[in-house]
């Protein structure tokens, strides 16, 4: 027997026992070679998938220790991450027809994107197929307008672009966005990337900007602050991200001109907006002109504007848009999003006084006391979400515990919203409001008190839910979400939680965010939660007192300053 057959025989003996040892001796040369190839492929598969097998084993052990209810609740809270992990785990290839549906990309662009190797070493989150494609598209085309519908993770796509460039040696990245989502950007950078974020805003903006210039990273600023910053000493930006780019659709505006000047300095540029401004062609061309003047010139006074297919083909080198229904194949999906904002100037003063005086309920609604968008970042963000939903033909439900907050929201939204549903509204009137909500396309927002509108209503027509503040009882939120996310829902449901940084909202999430939290022990759907109101009351009282105590201790260093003007505040 030759050395080759000795090797094969030994290989077989190591992998099989008993009858196989005897059978091997009588196999033909061709059959032995065939089995040897299979053995090698099997070992190669085991080696290539070893880490995945270990991940699966670890996941299995984790799941075994949890109840089905807990697993399902965690899945609901982070389903997007689950699906991203699953796609990566199964090595699913990107379905080009799916992630480009509605776009007409040339074969040349598609080839370049498919051949592009995206480096995600500095990215701390798995990408969905359309996100990976969007990031590659931006890197291949260099200056683009990303129009993905809200909820598809444009921020993650942008971070995928920036982290890839960072692995290639790039250092200086700038994000320009509305003030209402500035903090959200900083949080996303910290959570989902290994890059350093710099909040270039407020009185120390110039000092922070200089630190960024020295060390590199991602500078995040607002359209308004951008006009006061000095970039004259920078000949080049590695990448510029402009979020909610419809803010600069007017080329005559100063903030637009400031952004456009930086666009010329930037090697890579991403304008991002979920508002389909292609419905207003001239405004869209104004943006495209800054990214690709040649394409913009072709479109101006051109017959291409009269033909949607030709128009899509012309703009495809610079514009990419995907809709949720086209790329989220596991419809319907529930996606929950935390939107972190700052206090307005007056709101932070009210909040500090509420903490001093132990006004727990005022602490909870302090983020709405600006009472108008310019003075209340939470209210401004709510207005933006509702407006984008209106433009995209989506229906919204806004929930709050407080009637005063509901009144503020209703006054701000005006004719786009229906009469709010509160505990004072009769059953008949509720149904009339719901019927109008379903049938009137001009009324896209339903405002409801969470105690009243959160139970007993079927509102599948809505696909966006906004919570104005965290609820003390988690089941209130669960029930409210179930008004839209239920049998018969054919759309993706997106839940936005409007939260204020450095406030009671953080404390509530810390204490109520997991099943070990004090209140959660009593609020679960269990015998004690349903039949022992005394225990429930003790839990609510305990959590209120604990949060007030924590906030007082956090602000203790500034107590004297807080007390100076306390007589000016009327509670």
C-alpha positions in Angstrom: 0.0 0.0 0.0 1.4 3.4 -1.0 2.0 6.3 1.4 -1.1 8.0 0.0 -3.3 5.0 0.8 -1.7 4.6 4.2 -2.7 8.3 4.9 -6.2 7.7 3.7 -6.5 4.5 5.7 -5.2 6.2 8.9 -7.6 9.1 8.3 -10.5 6.7 8.0 -9.5 4.8 11.1 -9.4 8.0 13.1 -12.9 9.0 12.1 -14.7 5.7 12.0 -14.9 2.5 14.1 -16.3 -1.0 13.8 -17.7 -2.1 10.5 -16.3 1.0 8.7 -12.7 -0.2 9.4 -13.4 -3.5 7.6 -15.3 -1.9 4.7 -12.5 0.6 4.1 -10.1 -2.2 3.2 -12.4 -3.3 0.3 -13.2 0.1 -1.1 -11.9 1.0 -4.5 -9.2 3.7 -5.0 -11.8 6.0 -6.5 -14.2 5.5 -3.6 -11.6 6.0 -1.0 -10.5 9.3 -2.7 -14.1 10.4 -2.7 -14.5 9.7 1.0 -11.3 11.4 1.7 -12.5 14.6 0.0 -15.7 14.5 2.1 -13.7 14.0 5.3 -11.5 17.0 4.5 -14.5 19.2 3.7 -16.2 18.2 6.9 -13.1 19.0 9.0 -12.8 22.3 7.1 -16.4 23.1 7.8 -15.9 22.4 11.5 -12.8 24.6 11.6 -14.4 27.5 9.8 -17.6 27.4 11.9 -15.9 26.6 15.3 -16.5 30.1 16.7 -20.1 30.0 15.5 -20.8 26.7 17.1 -19.4 28.0 20.3 -21.6 31.1 20.0 -24.6 28.9 19.4 -23.8 26.7 22.5 -23.4 29.8 24.6 -26.6 31.3 23.3 -28.4 28.0 24.0 -27.2 27.9 27.6 -28.2 31.5 28.1 -31.7 30.9 26.8 -32.2 27.8 28.9 -31.8 29.9 32.0 -34.6 32.2 31.0 -38.4 31.8 30.7 -40.1 32.0 27.4 -41.7 35.3 28.5 -38.4 36.8 29.3 -36.9 35.7 26.0 -39.8 37.1 24.0 -39.7 40.4 25.9 -35.9 40.7 25.2 -36.5 39.9 21.6 -39.2 42.6 21.3 -36.8 45.1 22.9 -33.9 44.4 20.5 -35.3 42.5 17.5 -33.2 44.5 15.1 -30.0 43.3 16.8 -31.3 39.7 16.8 -32.0 39.7 13.1 -28.6 41.3 12.3 -26.9 38.6 14.4 -28.9 35.9 12.6 -28.0 37.2 9.2 -24.3 37.3 10.1 -24.4 33.9 11.8 -26.0 32.2 8.8 -23.6 34.0 6.4 -26.6 35.2 4.4 -25.5 37.0 1.2 -27.0 40.4 0.4 -30.0 40.1 -1.9 -29.2 42.9 -4.4 -32.7 43.0 -5.8 -34.0 43.5 -2.3 -31.6 46.2 -1.0 -31.9 48.2 -4.3 -35.6 47.9 -4.9 -36.9 51.2 -6.3 -33.4 52.3 -7.3 -31.9 51.9 -10.8 -28.2 51.4 -10.3 -25.9 50.8 -13.2 -24.1 47.4 -13.6 -20.8 49.2 -13.1 -21.8 50.7 -9.7 -23.2 47.3 -8.6 -20.0 45.5 -9.5 -17.9 48.0 -7.6 -20.1 47.7 -4.5 -20.1 43.9 -4.6 -16.3 43.9 -5.0 -15.8 46.3 -2.1 -14.4 44.9 1.2 -16.0 46.7 4.1 -13.9 46.6 7.3 -16.1 46.6 10.4 -13.3 46.0 13.0 -14.1 49.3 14.7 -17.8 48.8 14.5 -19.5 47.3 17.6 -22.8 46.2 15.9 -23.7 43.7 13.2 -25.1 45.2 10.0 -28.2 44.2 8.3 -27.9 43.5 4.6 -29.3 46.9 3.4 -27.1 48.7 5.9 -23.9 47.0 4.6 -24.9 47.7 1.0 -25.7 51.4 1.9 -22.3 51.8 3.6 -20.5 50.3 0.6 -22.5 52.5 -1.8 -21.4 55.6 0.2 -17.8 54.5 0.2 -17.7 53.6 -3.5 -19.5 56.8 -4.7 -17.9 59.0 -2.1 -20.5 61.8 -2.1 -24.1 60.6 -1.7 -27.6 61.4 -0.5 -29.0 58.5 1.6 -32.7 58.7 1.7 -33.6 55.5 3.6 -36.9 55.6 5.3 -36.8 56.4 9.1 -36.2 53.4 11.3 -33.8 51.6 8.9 -30.7 52.7 10.8 -29.1 55.5 8.7 -27.0 56.4 11.7 -25.5 52.9 11.8 -24.8 53.0 8.1 -23.0 56.3 8.6 -20.9 54.8 11.5 -20.1 51.8 9.3 -18.7 54.3 6.7 -16.7 56.2 9.3 -15.3 53.2 11.1 -14.2 51.7 7.8 -12.4 54.9 6.9 -10.8 54.9 10.4 -9.3 51.5 9.7 -7.7 53.0 6.6 -6.1 55.8 8.5 -8.7 58.6 8.3 -9.1 60.7 11.4 -11.3 63.7 11.1 -15.1 63.1 10.8 -17.8 65.8 11.3 -21.5 65.2 11.9 -24.0 68.0 11.5 -27.5 67.5 12.8 -30.5 69.2 14.4 -30.0 69.9 18.1 -32.8 67.4 19.0 -30.7 64.4 17.9 -27.3 65.6 18.8 -27.1 63.6 22.1 -28.4 60.6 20.3 -25.5 60.7 17.9 -23.0 60.9 20.8 -24.7 57.8 22.4 -24.7 55.9 19.1 -21.0 56.6 18.6 -20.1 55.4 22.1 -22.3 52.3 21.9 -21.8 51.1 18.4 -18.2 52.1 17.5 -14.7 52.3 18.8 -14.3 55.9 17.8 -14.3 58.9 20.1 -17.2 61.3 19.9 -16.9 65.1 20.6 -20.0 67.1 21.4 -19.1 70.5 19.9 -21.8 72.6 21.3 -22.5 75.1 24.1 -20.2 77.6 25.7 -17.1 75.4 25.5 -17.6 74.5 21.8 -14.4 76.2 20.6 -12.3 74.3 23.2 -13.9 71.0 22.3 -13.3 71.7 18.6 -9.6 72.2 19.2 -9.4 68.9 21.1 -11.0 67.2 18.2 -8.6 68.8 15.8 -5.7 67.6 17.9 -6.8 64.0 18.4 -9.3 63.2 15.7 -12.6 61.3 16.0 -16.2 62.3 15.3 -17.2 65.8 16.1 -20.9 66.3 16.4 -22.5 69.7 16.2 -25.7 71.5 15.1 -26.6 73.5 12.1 -26.8 76.7 14.2 -23.5 76.0 16.1 -21.7 75.2 12.8 -22.0 78.8 11.7 -19.9 79.9 14.7 -17.1 77.3 14.4 -13.7 77.9 12.8 -12.6 75.4 10.2 -10.4 77.8 8.2 -7.2 76.0 9.4 -8.4 72.7 8.1 -7.7 72.1 4.4 -9.5 68.8 4.3 -12.2 66.7 6.2 -12.0 63.0 5.9 -15.8 62.6 6.0 -18.9 64.8 6.5 -22.2 63.4 7.7 -25.2 65.7 7.4 -28.2 64.3 9.2 -31.8 65.5 8.4 -30.3 67.0 5.3 -33.7 68.6 4.3 -32.7 71.3 6.7 -30.3 72.6 4.0 -32.6 72.3 1.0 -32.6 76.1 0.6 -29.3 77.1 -0.9 -29.7 80.8 0.0 -29.8 80.0 3.8 -26.7 80.7 5.8 -26.6 77.3 7.4 -26.9 75.7 3.9 -24.0 77.7 2.6 -21.9 76.8 5.6 -22.5 73.1 5.1 -21.9 73.3 1.4 -18.5 75.0 2.0 -17.5 72.1 4.2 -18.8 69.6 1.6 -16.1 71.0 -0.8 -13.5 70.3 1.9 -14.7 66.7 2.6 -13.4 63.6 0.8 -16.5 61.7 1.6 -19.9 63.2 2.2 -23.2 61.7 3.3 -26.4 63.8 3.2 -29.1 61.8 5.1 -32.8 62.3 5.3 -35.8 60.0 5.7 -38.1 62.7 4.3 -38.6 61.9 0.6 -37.7 65.3 -0.8 -37.6 63.8 -4.2 -41.3 64.7 -4.2 -40.0 68.3 -4.6 -37.5 67.8 -7.4 -36.0 71.3 -7.3 -35.1 71.0 -3.5 -33.6 67.6 -4.2 -31.5 68.9 -7.1 -30.2 71.7 -4.8 -28.7 69.0 -2.6 -27.5 66.9 -5.4 -25.7 69.9 -6.9 -23.4 70.0 -3.9 -22.6 66.3 -4.2 -22.4 65.9 -8.0 -22.8 69.1 -10.0 -22.7 67.2 -13.3 -25.8 65.2 -12.5 -27.6 68.3 -11.2 -27.0 70.2 -14.4 -28.4 67.3 -16.4 -31.6 67.4 -14.4 -32.3 71.1 -14.6 -34.9 72.0 -17.3 -34.5 68.4 -18.6 -37.2 66.1 -19.9 -35.8 63.5 -17.5 -37.8 65.2 -14.8 -41.0 64.1 -16.5 -40.1 60.4 -16.5 -39.7 58.8 -13.1 -37.6 55.8 -14.4 -35.2 58.0 -16.3 -35.0 60.3 -13.3 -34.1 57.5 -10.9 -31.5 56.2 -13.3 -29.9 59.6 -13.6 -29.7 60.2 -9.8 -28.6 56.6 -9.0 -24.9 57.5 -8.7 -25.7 59.9 -5.9 -29.0 58.9 -4.4 -30.1 55.7 -2.6 -33.4 55.1 -0.9 -34.9 51.9 0.6 -38.3 51.5 2.3 -38.9 49.4 5.3 -41.4 47.2 3.6 -38.8 46.3 0.9 -35.9 45.3 3.1 -37.4 44.1 6.4 -38.5 40.7 5.0 -39.5 39.4 8.4 -42.4 41.8 8.6 -44.0 42.9 10.8 -41.1 43.9 13.1 -41.2 45.9 16.3 -38.3 48.3 16.7 -37.8 50.3 19.9 -35.7 53.4 19.8 -34.4 55.6 22.6 -34.3 59.3 21.7 -32.1 61.2 24.2 -32.4 64.9 24.4 -31.1 67.8 26.6 -33.3 70.0 28.8 -34.2 73.4 27.5 -32.7 76.3 29.5 -35.9 77.0 31.5 -36.6 73.3 31.8 -33.3 72.4 33.6 -34.0 75.2 36.2 -37.5 73.8 36.8 -36.1 70.3 37.1 -33.5 71.3 39.7 -36.1 73.1 41.8 -38.4 70.0 41.5 -35.6 67.8 42.8 -34.9 70.1 45.8 -38.6 70.1 46.7 -39.1 66.4 46.1 -41.7 67.1 43.4 -41.5 63.7 41.8 -44.3 64.1 39.2 -42.9 67.5 38.1 -39.5 65.9 37.7 -41.1 63.4 35.3 -42.6 66.1 33.1 -39.9 68.8 33.4 -38.7 68.0 29.9 -41.9 69.4 28.5 -42.0 72.7 30.4 -40.5 74.7 27.7 -44.0 74.4 26.1 -42.8 75.3 22.6 -40.3 73.6 20.3 -37.6 76.3 20.5 -37.5 75.9 24.3 -38.1 72.2 24.6 -35.8 69.7 22.8 -38.2 66.8 23.6 -41.1 68.7 22.0 -39.0 69.6 19.0 -38.0 66.0 18.4 -41.6 64.8 18.7 -42.6 67.4 16.1 -39.9 66.2 13.8 -40.9 62.5 14.1 -44.6 63.4 13.5 -43.8 65.6 10.5 -41.6 62.9 8.9 -44.4 60.4 9.4 -46.9 62.7 7.8 -44.7 63.2 4.7 -44.3 59.4 4.5 -48.0 58.7 4.9 -47.6 57.1 8.4 -50.0 57.3 11.3 -48.6 58.1 14.8 -49.9 57.4 18.4 -48.5 59.7 21.1 -48.8 58.4 24.7 -48.2 60.4 27.9 -49.2 59.9 31.5 -49.8 63.6 32.1 -52.8 65.6 30.8 -50.7 68.8 30.9 -48.1 67.2 28.5 -50.9 66.0 26.3 -52.3 69.5 26.1 -48.8 70.9 25.2 -48.4 68.3 22.4 -51.9 68.9 21.1 -51.4 72.6 20.9 -48.1 72.2 19.1 -49.3 69.7 16.5 -52.5 71.7 15.8 -54.6 70.5 12.9 -52.5 67.5 12.2 -53.7 65.9 15.4 -57.1 64.7 16.6 -58.8 65.5 19.9 -56.8 63.7 22.6 -58.2 60.6 24.2 -58.1 60.9 28.0 -60.1 59.4 30.9 -62.7 62.1 30.5 -63.6 61.1 26.9 -66.7 58.9 26.6 -66.6 55.5 24.9 -68.7 56.8 22.0 -66.5 59.8 21.4 -63.4 57.6 21.6 -64.8 55.5 18.7 -65.6 58.6 16.7 -62.0 59.8 17.2 -60.6 56.4 16.2 -62.8 56.3 13.1 -61.5 59.7 12.0 -58.0 58.7 12.7 -58.3 55.7 10.4 -60.2 57.4 7.6 -58.9 61.0 7.5 -55.5 61.2 5.8 -54.9 64.8 7.0 -55.1 63.7 10.7 -52.0 61.5 11.2 -51.5 61.8 14.9 -53.6 60.4 17.7 -52.7 61.7 21.2 -53.8 59.5 24.2 -53.3 59.4 27.9 -51.5 56.1 28.4 -53.9 55.0 31.1 -56.9 55.5 28.8 -55.7 55.0 25.3 -53.2 52.3 26.2 -55.9 49.6 26.8 -59.0 48.4 25.0 -58.3 50.0 21.6 -57.3 48.4 18.3 -55.3 50.9 16.3 -53.5 48.8 13.6 -53.6 51.7 11.2 -50.7 53.3 13.2 -47.2 52.1 12.8 -45.3 54.7 14.9 -45.7 55.0 18.7 -44.2 57.8 20.8 -43.9 57.7 24.6 -43.4 61.2 26.1 -41.8 59.8 29.2 -41.0 56.4 30.9 -43.9 54.8 32.7 -43.6 53.7 36.3 -45.4 50.5 35.5 -43.8 48.6 32.6 -47.1 46.8 31.8 -48.6 50.2 30.8 -46.1 50.5 28.0 -46.6 46.9 27.0 -50.3 47.4 26.7 -50.0 50.6 24.9 -47.7 49.1 22.3 -50.2 46.3 21.9 -52.8 48.7 20.6 -50.9 48.8 17.3 -48.6 45.8 17.4 -51.2 43.1 17.3 -52.9 40.5 15.0 -53.8 42.3 11.8 -50.8 44.7 11.8 -49.1 44.5 8.4 -46.6 47.3 8.9 -43.4 47.6 10.9 -44.1 49.2 14.2 -41.6 51.7 15.5 -41.6 52.8 19.2 -39.9 56.0 20.1 -39.1 56.8 23.8 -38.4 60.5 24.3 -35.9 60.7 27.2 -34.0 63.5 28.8 -30.3 63.0 29.7 -29.1 63.6 33.3 -32.6 63.4 34.6 -35.2 61.1 36.3 -35.6 59.3 32.9 -32.1 57.8 33.3 -32.9 56.7 36.9 -36.2 55.1 35.8 -34.5 53.1 33.1 -31.8 52.0 35.5 -34.2 50.9 38.1 -37.0 49.5 35.9 -35.0 48.3 32.9 -34.4 44.7 34.2 -36.4 42.2 36.1 -34.2 42.5 39.2 -35.3 46.1 39.7 -37.3 46.8 42.8 -40.5 47.9 41.2 -40.4 45.2 38.6 -40.6 42.6 41.3 -44.1 43.8 42.0 -45.3 45.0 38.6 -44.9 41.7 36.9 -48.1 39.9 35.8 -48.0 37.7 38.9 -50.2 36.9 41.8 -48.6 39.5 44.0 -48.8 42.2 41.3 -52.5 41.6 40.8 -53.8 40.8 44.2 -51.6 42.7 46.6 -52.2 46.5 46.1 -50.4 47.2 49.3 -47.2 45.7 48.1 -47.6 47.5 44.8 -48.1 50.9 46.6 -45.0 50.2 48.7 -43.0 49.5 45.6 -44.2 52.7 43.9 -43.5 54.8 47.0 -40.1 53.2 47.4 -39.0 53.8 43.8 -40.2 57.5 44.0 -38.3 58.1 47.2 -35.2 56.3 45.9 -35.1 58.3 42.7 -35.6 61.6 44.4 -32.8 60.7 46.8 -30.4 59.7 44.0 -31.1 62.9 42.1 -30.6 65.0 45.2 -27.2 63.4 45.8 -26.2 63.8 42.2 -27.0 67.5 42.3 -25.8 68.1 45.9 -22.7 69.9 44.8 -24.8 72.6 43.3 -27.4 72.8 46.0 -26.6 76.3 47.1 -26.8 77.6 43.5 -30.1 75.7 43.1 -31.6 77.3 46.2 -30.8 80.9 45.2 -33.8 81.6 43.1 -36.3 79.1 44.5 -38.8 81.8 45.4 -39.1 82.7 41.7 -40.6 79.3 40.9 -44.3 78.6 41.3 -45.2 74.9 41.6 
